[in-house]
Amino acid sequence: MSNPQITLSQFYMGRDISHSWLLTADLRKEAAVTVSKVNKLLNRIGPSVTFETSPRTGSIVSSGWRPPDVNAGTPGAAVRSKHMVCRAVDLYDPDGDIDEWCMSPAGLAAMAEEGIWLEHPAATKGWSHWQTVPPGSGNRVFYP
């Protein structure tokens, strides 16, 4: 069985409709890049990872694009979250399987090759945060 893939629709979470005036052409380009990179990395994850669907969203995406007002209402969200500029996605990971794979030597190598940075699993219980730009530290795995 192949690993799941995410769609732009799942990434936008309906906000491309509810906040359409904020979704610029540049943000749409960034979203397409993010979804492509995420899907390439998902293809590389081994069979030991169990993917689950978030009961809240109906997909493996637990958080995608966040317009500023949505981000402001998201508990624990960074003020300058990469979600607001379509450069981050949170994948539903209730048991930490995705994060465990990402922290493995194979996962770290694959993230580097695909251009994905990971928020440290200790800071993301229940989800796996992937972003397409390096954090200030430049570390592949970083703390917020």
Phi and psi in radians as a Rosetta constraint file:
Dihedral C 1 N 2 CA 2 C 2 CIRCULARHARMONIC -1.496 0.35
Dihedral N 2 CA 2 C 2 N 3 CIRCULARHARMONIC 2.765 0.35
Dihedral C 2 N 3 CA 3 C 3 CIRCULARHARMONIC -1.265 0.35
Dihedral N 3 CA 3 C 3 N 4 CIRCULARHARMONIC 2.686 0.35
Dihedral C 3 N 4 CA 4 C 4 CIRCULARHARMONIC -1.167 0.35
Dihedral N 4 CA 4 C 4 N 5 CIRCULARHARMONIC 2.761 0.35
Dihedral C 4 N 5 CA 5 C 5 CIRCULARHARMONIC -2.118 0.35
Dihedral N 5 CA 5 C 5 N 6 CIRCULARHARMONIC 2.668 0.35
Dihedral C 5 N 6 CA 6 C 6 CIRCULARHARMONIC -1.806 0.35
Dihedral N 6 CA 6 C 6 N 7 CIRCULARHARMONIC 2.695 0.35
Dihedral C 6 N 7 CA 7 C 7 CIRCULARHARMONIC -1.932 0.35
Dihedral N 7 CA 7 C 7 N 8 CIRCULARHARMONIC 2.853 0.35
Dihedral C 7 N 8 CA 8 C 8 CIRCULARHARMONIC -1.042 0.35
Dihedral N 8 CA 8 C 8 N 9 CIRCULARHARMONIC -0.673 0.35
Dihedral C 8 N 9 CA 9 C 9 CIRCULARHARMONIC -1.046 0.35
Dihedral N 9 CA 9 C 9 N 10 CIRCULARHARMONIC -0.779 0.35
Dihedral C 9 N 10 CA 10 C 10 CIRCULARHARMONIC -1.133 0.35
Dihedral N 10 CA 10 C 10 N 11 CIRCULARHARMONIC -0.675 0.35
Dihedral C 10 N 11 CA 11 C 11 CIRCULARHARMONIC -1.129 0.35
Dihedral N 11 CA 11 C 11 N 12 CIRCULARHARMONIC -0.743 0.35
Dihedral C 11 N 12 CA 12 C 12 CIRCULARHARMONIC -1.272 0.35
Dihedral N 12 CA 12 C 12 N 13 CIRCULARHARMONIC -0.453 0.35
Dihedral C 12 N 13 CA 13 C 13 CIRCULARHARMONIC 1.011 0.35
Dihedral N 13 CA 13 C 13 N 14 CIRCULARHARMONIC 0.574 0.35
Dihedral C 13 N 14 CA 14 C 14 CIRCULARHARMONIC 1.430 0.35
Dihedral N 14 CA 14 C 14 N 15 CIRCULARHARMONIC -0.087 0.35
Dihedral C 14 N 15 CA 15 C 15 CIRCULARHARMONIC -1.357 0.35
Dihedral N 15 CA 15 C 15 N 16 CIRCULARHARMONIC -0.262 0.35
Dihedral C 15 N 16 CA 16 C 16 CIRCULARHARMONIC -1.179 0.35
Dihedral N 16 CA 16 C 16 N 17 CIRCULARHARMONIC -0.326 0.35
Dihedral C 16 N 17 CA 17 C 17 CIRCULARHARMONIC -1.679 0.35
Dihedral N 17 CA 17 C 17 N 18 CIRCULARHARMONIC -0.921 0.35
Dihedral C 17 N 18 CA 18 C 18 CIRCULARHARMONIC -1.208 0.35
Dihedral N 18 CA 18 C 18 N 19 CIRCULARHARMONIC -0.427 0.35
Dihedral C 18 N 19 CA 19 C 19 CIRCULARHARMONIC -2.252 0.35
Dihedral N 19 CA 19 C 19 N 20 CIRCULARHARMONIC 0.644 0.35
Dihedral C 19 N 20 CA 20 C 20 CIRCULARHARMONIC -0.968 0.35
Dihedral N 20 CA 20 C 20 N 21 CIRCULARHARMONIC -0.622 0.35
Dihedral C 20 N 21 CA 21 C 21 CIRCULARHARMONIC -1.174 0.35
Dihedral N 21 CA 21 C 21 N 22 CIRCULARHARMONIC -0.290 0.35
Dihedral C 21 N 22 CA 22 C 22 CIRCULARHARMONIC -1.656 0.35
Dihedral N 22 CA 22 C 22 N 23 CIRCULARHARMONIC -0.263 0.35
Dihedral C 22 N 23 CA 23 C 23 CIRCULARHARMONIC -1.540 0.35
Dihedral N 23 CA 23 C 23 N 24 CIRCULARHARMONIC 1.532 0.35
Dihedral C 23 N 24 CA 24 C 24 CIRCULARHARMONIC -1.292 0.35
Dihedral N 24 CA 24 C 24 N 25 CIRCULARHARMONIC 2.953 0.35
Dihedral C 24 N 25 CA 25 C 25 CIRCULARHARMONIC -1.050 0.35
Dihedral N 25 CA 25 C 25 N 26 CIRCULARHARMONIC -0.683 0.35
Dihedral C 25 N 26 CA 26 C 26 CIRCULARHARMONIC -1.123 0.35
Dihedral N 26 CA 26 C 26 N 27 CIRCULARHARMONIC -0.721 0.35
Dihedral C 26 N 27 CA 27 C 27 CIRCULARHARMONIC -1.148 0.35
Dihedral N 27 CA 27 C 27 N 28 CIRCULARHARMONIC -0.682 0.35
Dihedral C 27 N 28 CA 28 C 28 CIRCULARHARMONIC -1.071 0.35
Dihedral N 28 CA 28 C 28 N 29 CIRCULARHARMONIC -0.688 0.35
Dihedral C 28 N 29 CA 29 C 29 CIRCULARHARMONIC -1.104 0.35
Dihedral N 29 CA 29 C 29 N 30 CIRCULARHARMONIC -0.803 0.35
Dihedral C 29 N 30 CA 30 C 30 CIRCULARHARMONIC -1.069 0.35
Dihedral N 30 CA 30 C 30 N 31 CIRCULARHARMONIC -0.724 0.35
Dihedral C 30 N 31 CA 31 C 31 CIRCULARHARMONIC -1.059 0.35
Dihedral N 31 CA 31 C 31 N 32 CIRCULARHARMONIC -0.753 0.35
Dihedral C 31 N 32 CA 32 C 32 CIRCULARHARMONIC -1.104 0.35
Dihedral N 32 CA 32 C 32 N 33 CIRCULARHARMONIC -0.713 0.35
Dihedral C 32 N 33 CA 33 C 33 CIRCULARHARMONIC -1.112 0.35
Dihedral N 33 CA 33 C 33 N 34 CIRCULARHARMONIC -0.806 0.35
Dihedral C 33 N 34 CA 34 C 34 CIRCULARHARMONIC -1.062 0.35
Dihedral N 34 CA 34 C 34 N 35 CIRCULARHARMONIC -0.861 0.35
Dihedral C 34 N 35 CA 35 C 35 CIRCULARHARMONIC -1.063 0.35
Dihedral N 35 CA 35 C 35 N 36 CIRCULARHARMONIC -0.713 0.35
Dihedral C 35 N 36 CA 36 C 36 CIRCULARHARMONIC -1.098 0.35
Dihedral N 36 CA 36 C 36 N 37 CIRCULARHARMONIC -0.831 0.35
Dihedral C 36 N 37 CA 37 C 37 CIRCULARHARMONIC -1.121 0.35
Dihedral N 37 CA 37 C 37 N 38 CIRCULARHARMONIC -0.724 0.35
Dihedral C 37 N 38 CA 38 C 38 CIRCULARHARMONIC -1.081 0.35
Dihedral N 38 CA 38 C 38 N 39 CIRCULARHARMONIC -0.786 0.35
Dihedral C 38 N 39 CA 39 C 39 CIRCULARHARMONIC -1.132 0.35
Dihedral N 39 CA 39 C 39 N 40 CIRCULARHARMONIC -0.636 0.35
Dihedral C 39 N 40 CA 40 C 40 CIRCULARHARMONIC -1.108 0.35
Dihedral N 40 CA 40 C 40 N 41 CIRCULARHARMONIC -0.713 0.35
Dihedral C 40 N 41 CA 41 C 41 CIRCULARHARMONIC -1.233 0.35
Dihedral N 41 CA 41 C 41 N 42 CIRCULARHARMONIC -0.699 0.35
Dihedral C 41 N 42 CA 42 C 42 CIRCULARHARMONIC -0.998 0.35
Dihedral N 42 CA 42 C 42 N 43 CIRCULARHARMONIC -0.665 0.35
Dihedral C 42 N 43 CA 43 C 43 CIRCULARHARMONIC -1.085 0.35
Dihedral N 43 CA 43 C 43 N 44 CIRCULARHARMONIC -0.415 0.35
Dihedral C 43 N 44 CA 44 C 44 CIRCULARHARMONIC -1.612 0.35
Dihedral N 44 CA 44 C 44 N 45 CIRCULARHARMONIC -0.180 0.35
Dihedral C 44 N 45 CA 45 C 45 CIRCULARHARMONIC -1.263 0.35
Dihedral N 45 CA 45 C 45 N 46 CIRCULARHARMONIC 2.347 0.35
Dihedral C 45 N 46 CA 46 C 46 CIRCULARHARMONIC -1.247 0.35
Dihedral N 46 CA 46 C 46 N 47 CIRCULARHARMONIC 3.000 0.35
Dihedral C 46 N 47 CA 47 C 47 CIRCULARHARMONIC -1.235 0.35
Dihedral N 47 CA 47 C 47 N 48 CIRCULARHARMONIC -0.180 0.35
Dihedral C 47 N 48 CA 48 C 48 CIRCULARHARMONIC -1.301 0.35
Dihedral N 48 CA 48 C 48 N 49 CIRCULARHARMONIC -0.243 0.35
Dihedral C 48 N 49 CA 49 C 49 CIRCULARHARMONIC -1.538 0.35
Dihedral N 49 CA 49 C 49 N 50 CIRCULARHARMONIC 2.266 0.35
Dihedral C 49 N 50 CA 50 C 50 CIRCULARHARMONIC -1.743 0.35
Dihedral N 50 CA 50 C 50 N 51 CIRCULARHARMONIC 2.123 0.35
Dihedral C 50 N 51 CA 51 C 51 CIRCULARHARMONIC -1.636 0.35
Dihedral N 51 CA 51 C 51 N 52 CIRCULARHARMONIC 2.352 0.35
Dihedral C 51 N 52 CA 52 C 52 CIRCULARHARMONIC -2.131 0.35
Dihedral N 52 CA 52 C 52 N 53 CIRCULARHARMONIC 2.648 0.35
Dihedral C 52 N 53 CA 53 C 53 CIRCULARHARMONIC -1.570 0.35
Dihedral N 53 CA 53 C 53 N 54 CIRCULARHARMONIC 2.303 0.35
Dihedral C 53 N 54 CA 54 C 54 CIRCULARHARMONIC -1.183 0.35
Dihedral N 54 CA 54 C 54 N 55 CIRCULARHARMONIC 2.231 0.35
Dihedral C 54 N 55 CA 55 C 55 CIRCULARHARMONIC -1.132 0.35
Dihedral N 55 CA 55 C 55 N 56 CIRCULARHARMONIC -0.391 0.35
Dihedral C 55 N 56 CA 56 C 56 CIRCULARHARMONIC -1.370 0.35
Dihedral N 56 CA 56 C 56 N 57 CIRCULARHARMONIC -0.671 0.35
Dihedral C 56 N 57 CA 57 C 57 CIRCULARHARMONIC -1.894 0.35
Dihedral N 57 CA 57 C 57 N 58 CIRCULARHARMONIC -0.333 0.35
Dihedral C 57 N 58 CA 58 C 58 CIRCULARHARMONIC 1.370 0.35
Dihedral N 58 CA 58 C 58 N 59 CIRCULARHARMONIC 0.207 0.35
Dihedral C 58 N 59 CA 59 C 59 CIRCULARHARMONIC -2.522 0.35
Dihedral N 59 CA 59 C 59 N 60 CIRCULARHARMONIC -3.119 0.35
Dihedral C 59 N 60 CA 60 C 60 CIRCULARHARMONIC -1.361 0.35
Dihedral N 60 CA 60 C 60 N 61 CIRCULARHARMONIC -0.167 0.35
Dihedral C 60 N 61 CA 61 C 61 CIRCULARHARMONIC -1.419 0.35
Dihedral N 61 CA 61 C 61 N 62 CIRCULARHARMONIC 2.113 0.35
Dihedral C 61 N 62 CA 62 C 62 CIRCULARHARMONIC -1.704 0.35
Dihedral N 62 CA 62 C 62 N 63 CIRCULARHARMONIC -0.393 0.35
Dihedral C 62 N 63 CA 63 C 63 CIRCULARHARMONIC -2.769 0.35
Dihedral N 63 CA 63 C 63 N 64 CIRCULARHARMONIC 2.245 0.35
Dihedral C 63 N 64 CA 64 C 64 CIRCULARHARMONIC -2.073 0.35
Dihedral N 64 CA 64 C 64 N 65 CIRCULARHARMONIC -2.099 0.35
Dihedral C 64 N 65 CA 65 C 65 CIRCULARHARMONIC -1.203 0.35
Dihedral N 65 CA 65 C 65 N 66 CIRCULARHARMONIC 2.312 0.35
Dihedral C 65 N 66 CA 66 C 66 CIRCULARHARMONIC -2.163 0.35
Dihedral N 66 CA 66 C 66 N 67 CIRCULARHARMONIC 1.907 0.35
Dihedral C 66 N 67 CA 67 C 67 CIRCULARHARMONIC -1.058 0.35
Dihedral N 67 CA 67 C 67 N 68 CIRCULARHARMONIC 2.785 0.35
Dihedral C 67 N 68 CA 68 C 68 CIRCULARHARMONIC -0.902 0.35
Dihedral N 68 CA 68 C 68 N 69 CIRCULARHARMONIC -0.727 0.35
Dihedral C 68 N 69 CA 69 C 69 CIRCULARHARMONIC -1.200 0.35
Dihedral N 69 CA 69 C 69 N 70 CIRCULARHARMONIC -0.601 0.35
Dihedral C 69 N 70 CA 70 C 70 CIRCULARHARMONIC -1.196 0.35
Dihedral N 70 CA 70 C 70 N 71 CIRCULARHARMONIC -0.763 0.35
Dihedral C 70 N 71 CA 71 C 71 CIRCULARHARMONIC -1.059 0.35
Dihedral N 71 CA 71 C 71 N 72 CIRCULARHARMONIC -0.740 0.35
Dihedral C 71 N 72 CA 72 C 72 CIRCULARHARMONIC -1.076 0.35
Dihedral N 72 CA 72 C 72 N 73 CIRCULARHARMONIC -0.530 0.35
Dihedral C 72 N 73 CA 73 C 73 CIRCULARHARMONIC -1.606 0.35
Dihedral N 73 CA 73 C 73 N 74 CIRCULARHARMONIC 0.107 0.35
Dihedral C 73 N 74 CA 74 C 74 CIRCULARHARMONIC -1.673 0.35
Dihedral N 74 CA 74 C 74 N 75 CIRCULARHARMONIC 2.030 0.35
Dihedral C 74 N 75 CA 75 C 75 CIRCULARHARMONIC -1.001 0.35
Dihedral N 75 CA 75 C 75 N 76 CIRCULARHARMONIC 2.296 0.35
Dihedral C 75 N 76 CA 76 C 76 CIRCULARHARMONIC 1.356 0.35
Dihedral N 76 CA 76 C 76 N 77 CIRCULARHARMONIC 0.024 0.35
Dihedral C 76 N 77 CA 77 C 77 CIRCULARHARMONIC -1.232 0.35
Dihedral N 77 CA 77 C 77 N 78 CIRCULARHARMONIC 2.457 0.35
Dihedral C 77 N 78 CA 78 C 78 CIRCULARHARMONIC -1.207 0.35
Dihedral N 78 CA 78 C 78 N 79 CIRCULARHARMONIC 2.509 0.35
Dihedral C 78 N 79 CA 79 C 79 CIRCULARHARMONIC -1.023 0.35
Dihedral N 79 CA 79 C 79 N 80 CIRCULARHARMONIC -0.647 0.35
Dihedral C 79 N 80 CA 80 C 80 CIRCULARHARMONIC -1.903 0.35
Dihedral N 80 CA 80 C 80 N 81 CIRCULARHARMONIC 0.748 0.35
Dihedral C 80 N 81 CA 81 C 81 CIRCULARHARMONIC -0.942 0.35
Dihedral N 81 CA 81 C 81 N 82 CIRCULARHARMONIC 2.406 0.35
Dihedral C 81 N 82 CA 82 C 82 CIRCULARHARMONIC -1.172 0.35
Dihedral N 82 CA 82 C 82 N 83 CIRCULARHARMONIC -0.277 0.35
Dihedral C 82 N 83 CA 83 C 83 CIRCULARHARMONIC -1.096 0.35
Dihedral N 83 CA 83 C 83 N 84 CIRCULARHARMONIC -0.582 0.35
Dihedral C 83 N 84 CA 84 C 84 CIRCULARHARMONIC -1.212 0.35
Dihedral N 84 CA 84 C 84 N 85 CIRCULARHARMONIC -0.387 0.35
Dihedral C 84 N 85 CA 85 C 85 CIRCULARHARMONIC -1.954 0.35
Dihedral N 85 CA 85 C 85 N 86 CIRCULARHARMONIC 0.382 0.35
Dihedral C 85 N 86 CA 86 C 86 CIRCULARHARMONIC 1.057 0.35
Dihedral N 86 CA 86 C 86 N 87 CIRCULARHARMONIC 0.551 0.35
Dihedral C 86 N 87 CA 87 C 87 CIRCULARHARMONIC -2.014 0.35
Dihedral N 87 CA 87 C 87 N 88 CIRCULARHARMONIC 0.294 0.35
Dihedral C 87 N 88 CA 88 C 88 CIRCULARHARMONIC -2.635 0.35
Dihedral N 88 CA 88 C 88 N 89 CIRCULARHARMONIC 2.670 0.35
Dihedral C 88 N 89 CA 89 C 89 CIRCULARHARMONIC -2.526 0.35
Dihedral N 89 CA 89 C 89 N 90 CIRCULARHARMONIC 2.531 0.35
Dihedral C 89 N 90 CA 90 C 90 CIRCULARHARMONIC -1.896 0.35
Dihedral N 90 CA 90 C 90 N 91 CIRCULARHARMONIC 2.230 0.35
Dihedral C 90 N 91 CA 91 C 91 CIRCULARHARMONIC -1.772 0.35
Dihedral N 91 CA 91 C 91 N 92 CIRCULARHARMONIC 2.404 0.35
Dihedral C 91 N 92 CA 92 C 92 CIRCULARHARMONIC -1.105 0.35
Dihedral N 92 CA 92 C 92 N 93 CIRCULARHARMONIC 2.132 0.35
Dihedral C 92 N 93 CA 93 C 93 CIRCULARHARMONIC -2.535 0.35
Dihedral N 93 CA 93 C 93 N 94 CIRCULARHARMONIC 1.112 0.35
Dihedral C 93 N 94 CA 94 C 94 CIRCULARHARMONIC -1.077 0.35
Dihedral N 94 CA 94 C 94 N 95 CIRCULARHARMONIC -0.505 0.35
Dihedral C 94 N 95 CA 95 C 95 CIRCULARHARMONIC -1.803 0.35
Dihedral N 95 CA 95 C 95 N 96 CIRCULARHARMONIC 0.013 0.35
Dihedral C 95 N 96 CA 96 C 96 CIRCULARHARMONIC 1.347 0.35
Dihedral N 96 CA 96 C 96 N 97 CIRCULARHARMONIC 0.252 0.35
Dihedral C 96 N 97 CA 97 C 97 CIRCULARHARMONIC -1.110 0.35
Dihedral N 97 CA 97 C 97 N 98 CIRCULARHARMONIC -0.748 0.35
Dihedral C 97 N 98 CA 98 C 98 CIRCULARHARMONIC -1.139 0.35
Dihedral N 98 CA 98 C 98 N 99 CIRCULARHARMONIC -0.841 0.35
Dihedral C 98 N 99 CA 99 C 99 CIRCULARHARMONIC -1.053 0.35
Dihedral N 99 CA 99 C 99 N 100 CIRCULARHARMONIC -0.692 0.35
Dihedral C 99 N 100 CA 100 C 100 CIRCULARHARMONIC -1.065 0.35
Dihedral N 100 CA 100 C 100 N 101 CIRCULARHARMONIC -0.768 0.35
Dihedral C 100 N 101 CA 101 C 101 CIRCULARHARMONIC -1.123 0.35
Dihedral N 101 CA 101 C 101 N 102 CIRCULARHARMONIC -0.763 0.35
Dihedral C 101 N 102 CA 102 C 102 CIRCULARHARMONIC -1.045 0.35
Dihedral N 102 CA 102 C 102 N 103 CIRCULARHARMONIC -0.581 0.35
Dihedral C 102 N 103 CA 103 C 103 CIRCULARHARMONIC -1.435 0.35
Dihedral N 103 CA 103 C 103 N 104 CIRCULARHARMONIC -0.169 0.35
Dihedral C 103 N 104 CA 104 C 104 CIRCULARHARMONIC -1.284 0.35
Dihedral N 104 CA 104 C 104 N 105 CIRCULARHARMONIC 2.818 0.35
Dihedral C 104 N 105 CA 105 C 105 CIRCULARHARMONIC -0.968 0.35
Dihedral N 105 CA 105 C 105 N 106 CIRCULARHARMONIC -0.735 0.35
Dihedral C 105 N 106 CA 106 C 106 CIRCULARHARMONIC -1.122 0.35
Dihedral N 106 CA 106 C 106 N 107 CIRCULARHARMONIC -0.719 0.35
Dihedral C 106 N 107 CA 107 C 107 CIRCULARHARMONIC -1.157 0.35
Dihedral N 107 CA 107 C 107 N 108 CIRCULARHARMONIC -0.777 0.35
Dihedral C 107 N 108 CA 108 C 108 CIRCULARHARMONIC -1.091 0.35
Dihedral N 108 CA 108 C 108 N 109 CIRCULARHARMONIC -0.706 0.35
Dihedral C 108 N 109 CA 109 C 109 CIRCULARHARMONIC -1.153 0.35
Dihedral N 109 CA 109 C 109 N 110 CIRCULARHARMONIC -0.749 0.35
Dihedral C 109 N 110 CA 110 C 110 CIRCULARHARMONIC -1.141 0.35
Dihedral N 110 CA 110 C 110 N 111 CIRCULARHARMONIC -0.711 0.35
Dihedral C 110 N 111 CA 111 C 111 CIRCULARHARMONIC -1.065 0.35
Dihedral N 111 CA 111 C 111 N 112 CIRCULARHARMONIC -0.745 0.35
Dihedral C 111 N 112 CA 112 C 112 CIRCULARHARMONIC -1.089 0.35
Dihedral N 112 CA 112 C 112 N 113 CIRCULARHARMONIC -0.750 0.35
Dihedral C 112 N 113 CA 113 C 113 CIRCULARHARMONIC -1.179 0.35
Dihedral N 113 CA 113 C 113 N 114 CIRCULARHARMONIC -0.587 0.35
Dihedral C 113 N 114 CA 114 C 114 CIRCULARHARMONIC -1.633 0.35
Dihedral N 114 CA 114 C 114 N 115 CIRCULARHARMONIC -0.107 0.35
Dihedral C 114 N 115 CA 115 C 115 CIRCULARHARMONIC 1.326 0.35
Dihedral N 115 CA 115 C 115 N 116 CIRCULARHARMONIC 0.809 0.35
Dihedral C 115 N 116 CA 116 C 116 CIRCULARHARMONIC -2.138 0.35
Dihedral N 116 CA 116 C 116 N 117 CIRCULARHARMONIC 2.390 0.35
Dihedral C 116 N 117 CA 117 C 117 CIRCULARHARMONIC -1.971 0.35
Dihedral N 117 CA 117 C 117 N 118 CIRCULARHARMONIC 2.582 0.35
Dihedral C 117 N 118 CA 118 C 118 CIRCULARHARMONIC -2.073 0.35
Dihedral N 118 CA 118 C 118 N 119 CIRCULARHARMONIC 2.239 0.35
Dihedral C 118 N 119 CA 119 C 119 CIRCULARHARMONIC -1.265 0.35
Dihedral N 119 CA 119 C 119 N 120 CIRCULARHARMONIC 2.377 0.35
Dihedral C 119 N 120 CA 120 C 120 CIRCULARHARMONIC -0.949 0.35
Dihedral N 120 CA 120 C 120 N 121 CIRCULARHARMONIC 2.341 0.35
Dihedral C 120 N 121 CA 121 C 121 CIRCULARHARMONIC -0.977 0.35
Dihedral N 121 CA 121 C 121 N 122 CIRCULARHARMONIC -0.469 0.35
Dihedral C 121 N 122 CA 122 C 122 CIRCULARHARMONIC -1.100 0.35
Dihedral N 122 CA 122 C 122 N 123 CIRCULARHARMONIC -0.397 0.35
Dihedral C 122 N 123 CA 123 C 123 CIRCULARHARMONIC -1.746 0.35
Dihedral N 123 CA 123 C 123 N 124 CIRCULARHARMONIC -0.009 0.35
Dihedral C 123 N 124 CA 124 C 124 CIRCULARHARMONIC -2.351 0.35
Dihedral N 124 CA 124 C 124 N 125 CIRCULARHARMONIC 0.991 0.35
Dihedral C 124 N 125 CA 125 C 125 CIRCULARHARMONIC -1.144 0.35
Dihedral N 125 CA 125 C 125 N 126 CIRCULARHARMONIC 2.090 0.35
Dihedral C 125 N 126 CA 126 C 126 CIRCULARHARMONIC 1.745 0.35
Dihedral N 126 CA 126 C 126 N 127 CIRCULARHARMONIC -0.199 0.35
Dihedral C 126 N 127 CA 127 C 127 CIRCULARHARMONIC -2.608 0.35
Dihedral N 127 CA 127 C 127 N 128 CIRCULARHARMONIC 2.844 0.35
Dihedral C 127 N 128 CA 128 C 128 CIRCULARHARMONIC -2.079 0.35
Dihedral N 128 CA 128 C 128 N 129 CIRCULARHARMONIC 2.060 0.35
Dihedral C 128 N 129 CA 129 C 129 CIRCULARHARMONIC -1.650 0.35
Dihedral N 129 CA 129 C 129 N 130 CIRCULARHARMONIC 2.080 0.35
Dihedral C 129 N 130 CA 130 C 130 CIRCULARHARMONIC -2.041 0.35
Dihedral N 130 CA 130 C 130 N 131 CIRCULARHARMONIC 2.418 0.35
Dihedral C 130 N 131 CA 131 C 131 CIRCULARHARMONIC -2.392 0.35
Dihedral N 131 CA 131 C 131 N 132 CIRCULARHARMONIC 2.734 0.35
Dihedral C 131 N 132 CA 132 C 132 CIRCULARHARMONIC -1.735 0.35
Dihedral N 132 CA 132 C 132 N 133 CIRCULARHARMONIC 0.126 0.35
Dihedral C 132 N 133 CA 133 C 133 CIRCULARHARMONIC -2.303 0.35
Dihedral N 133 CA 133 C 133 N 134 CIRCULARHARMONIC 2.569 0.35
Dihedral C 133 N 134 CA 134 C 134 CIRCULARHARMONIC -1.222 0.35
Dihedral N 134 CA 134 C 134 N 135 CIRCULARHARMONIC 2.613 0.35
Dihedral C 134 N 135 CA 135 C 135 CIRCULARHARMONIC -1.295 0.35
Dihedral N 135 CA 135 C 135 N 136 CIRCULARHARMONIC 3.054 0.35
Dihedral C 135 N 136 CA 136 C 136 CIRCULARHARMONIC -0.966 0.35
Dihedral N 136 CA 136 C 136 N 137 CIRCULARHARMONIC -0.612 0.35
Dihedral C 136 N 137 CA 137 C 137 CIRCULARHARMONIC -1.261 0.35
Dihedral N 137 CA 137 C 137 N 138 CIRCULARHARMONIC -0.397 0.35
Dihedral C 137 N 138 CA 138 C 138 CIRCULARHARMONIC 1.397 0.35
Dihedral N 138 CA 138 C 138 N 139 CIRCULARHARMONIC -0.101 0.35
Dihedral C 138 N 139 CA 139 C 139 CIRCULARHARMONIC -1.233 0.35
Dihedral N 139 CA 139 C 139 N 140 CIRCULARHARMONIC 2.432 0.35
Dihedral C 139 N 140 CA 140 C 140 CIRCULARHARMONIC -1.062 0.35
Dihedral N 140 CA 140 C 140 N 141 CIRCULARHARMONIC -0.681 0.35
Dihedral C 140 N 141 CA 141 C 141 CIRCULARHARMONIC -2.016 0.35
Dihedral N 141 CA 141 C 141 N 142 CIRCULARHARMONIC 2.222 0.35
Dihedral C 141 N 142 CA 142 C 142 CIRCULARHARMONIC -2.414 0.35
Dihedral N 142 CA 142 C 142 N 143 CIRCULARHARMONIC 2.778 0.35
Dihedral C 142 N 143 CA 143 C 143 CIRCULARHARMONIC -1.720 0.35
Dihedral N 143 CA 143 C 143 N 144 CIRCULARHARMONIC 2.504 0.35
